Amino acid sequence: MMASVLVGLILLMKVILRNKLPPRWHYMLWLIIMVRLLLPWAPESSYSVYNFFTYGHESSQTADVSSINKIILDVSDSTAPIEEKQEPTISVFATEKKQDSTSISMYTLAFYVWLLGVVCLCIHTVIVNRRVYTHIKQQPAITDREIVDLFEECKKIMAIKQAIPLVLAGKISSPTVLGFIRPRVLLSDSLIRTLEHKQLGFIFYHELGHVKRRDVAINCLMYGLLILHWFNPILWYAYYRMREDQEIACDALALTFIGSEQKENYGHTLISLLEYYSKSQSISSLANLTGYNYLAP
């Protein structure tokens, strides 16, 4: 519940400080949600979803205590034998035990529903990412000397010394970074044929920006936390907005290496790509220029 409140506060801050914060900080705000979800504890709050499960139980306990106190007072004020006053007390404790059993059953049912959702999402995520990795392993590396030299020049300008293979993307039509331990940049054959040399450089700066910022690792971690909180639609919306701000922040980083005089050309390149592709499923192990992962038919 606290994470959902934080999402609302972050959205409010983004509206208030929309023109005062640079794109990098708009993106960094979402990392607060990730830190909150990683914490094993949080300050107690009276506004919690668990209160709905415990409210009825606590109310019944209060009523039972009042009933017991009333019975005790009746026993003390009465001259009848004590044995005749014991039966109501036994029924009260029996009712309390039954309510405890009902409460435990609700928690057990909720746990199994949550666990089923986690298992299903984990299986789906593993299958989707395995298909992507299997497909990319079958694709050849890009060997065009002019393109490879341009890619290496962009790496040098961005001070990236890590070995990053440049691979044909196959069915993944959007420029993409795959993986974070051993990242590789994917580029489709159609883009190589249609884009100019300068436009390919813009794409390389953007994708290398994802590598430099370790965006794929952040996406994987956030998505793993989302799997544990799959029942919360507010967090899914936060993930969607985080990915949008991530792309904008990466564009801002790329422009620092491209130069202000190339902003217009860079923008035209982005518009051309966005007009060419249609939105598809977002995969956590990928980070690309358009913000989504487009699979060609």
MOTADA-V485272 format. One record per backbone hydrogen bond with DSSP energy under -1.0 kcal/mol. NH is the residue of the N-H (numbers start at 0). CO is the residue of the C=O. If there is no record, write none. Layout:
nh=NH co=CO
nh=NH co=CO
//
This chain:
nh=4 co=0
nh=5 co=1
nh=6 co=2
nh=7 co=3
nh=8 co=4
nh=9 co=5
nh=10 co=6
nh=11 co=7
nh=12 co=8
nh=13 co=9
nh=14 co=10
nh=15 co=11
nh=16 co=12
nh=20 co=16
nh=25 co=21
nh=26 co=22
nh=27 co=23
nh=28 co=24
nh=29 co=26
nh=30 co=27
nh=31 co=28
nh=33 co=29
nh=34 co=30
nh=35 co=31
nh=36 co=32
nh=37 co=33
nh=38 co=34
nh=47 co=45
nh=50 co=47
nh=51 co=48
nh=53 co=49
nh=54 co=50
nh=57 co=53
nh=58 co=54
nh=59 co=55
nh=60 co=56
nh=61 co=57
nh=62 co=58
nh=63 co=59
nh=64 co=60
nh=65 co=61
nh=66 co=62
nh=67 co=63
nh=68 co=64
nh=69 co=65
nh=70 co=66
nh=71 co=67
nh=72 co=68
nh=73 co=69
nh=74 co=70
nh=75 co=71
nh=76 co=72
nh=77 co=73
nh=84 co=81
nh=85 co=82
nh=89 co=85
nh=90 co=86
nh=91 co=87
nh=92 co=88
nh=93 co=89
nh=94 co=90
nh=95 co=91
nh=96 co=92
nh=97 co=93
nh=98 co=94
nh=99 co=95
nh=100 co=96
nh=101 co=97
nh=102 co=98
nh=103 co=99
nh=104 co=100
nh=105 co=101
nh=106 co=102
nh=107 co=103
nh=108 co=104
nh=109 co=105
nh=110 co=106
nh=111 co=107
nh=112 co=108
nh=113 co=109
nh=114 co=110
nh=115 co=111
nh=116 co=112
nh=117 co=113
nh=118 co=114
nh=119 co=115
nh=120 co=116
nh=121 co=117
nh=122 co=118
nh=123 co=119
nh=124 co=120
nh=125 co=121
nh=126 co=122
nh=127 co=123
nh=128 co=124
nh=129 co=125
nh=130 co=126
nh=131 co=127
nh=132 co=128
nh=133 co=129
nh=134 co=130
nh=135 co=131
nh=136 co=132
nh=138 co=135
nh=141 co=165
nh=147 co=143
nh=148 co=144
nh=149 co=145
nh=150 co=146
nh=151 co=147
nh=152 co=148
nh=153 co=149
nh=154 co=150
nh=155 co=151
nh=156 co=152
nh=157 co=153
nh=158 co=155
nh=159 co=154
nh=166 co=184
nh=167 co=139
nh=168 co=186
nh=171 co=168
nh=172 co=170
nh=172 co=293
nh=175 co=185
nh=176 co=286
nh=177 co=183
nh=178 co=284
nh=183 co=177
nh=184 co=164
nh=185 co=175
nh=186 co=166
nh=191 co=187
nh=192 co=188
nh=193 co=189
nh=194 co=190
nh=199 co=195
nh=200 co=196
nh=201 co=197
nh=202 co=198
nh=203 co=199
nh=204 co=200
nh=205 co=201
nh=206 co=202
nh=207 co=203
nh=208 co=204
nh=209 co=205
nh=210 co=206
nh=211 co=207
nh=212 co=208
nh=214 co=209
nh=217 co=213
nh=218 co=214
nh=219 co=215
nh=220 co=216
nh=221 co=217
nh=222 co=218
nh=223 co=219
nh=224 co=220
nh=225 co=221
nh=226 co=222
nh=227 co=223
nh=228 co=224
nh=229 co=226
nh=231 co=228
nh=235 co=231
nh=236 co=232
nh=237 co=233
nh=238 co=234
nh=239 co=235
nh=240 co=236
nh=241 co=237
nh=242 co=238
nh=243 co=239
nh=244 co=240
nh=245 co=241
nh=246 co=242
nh=247 co=243
nh=248 co=244
nh=249 co=245
nh=250 co=246
nh=251 co=247
nh=252 co=248
nh=253 co=249
nh=254 co=250
nh=256 co=253
nh=257 co=253
nh=258 co=254
nh=261 co=258
nh=262 co=259
nh=265 co=261
nh=266 co=262
nh=267 co=263
nh=268 co=264
nh=269 co=265
nh=270 co=266
nh=271 co=267
nh=272 co=268
nh=273 co=269
nh=274 co=270
nh=275 co=271
nh=276 co=272
nh=285 co=282
nh=286 co=176
nh=288 co=174
nh=295 co=170
//
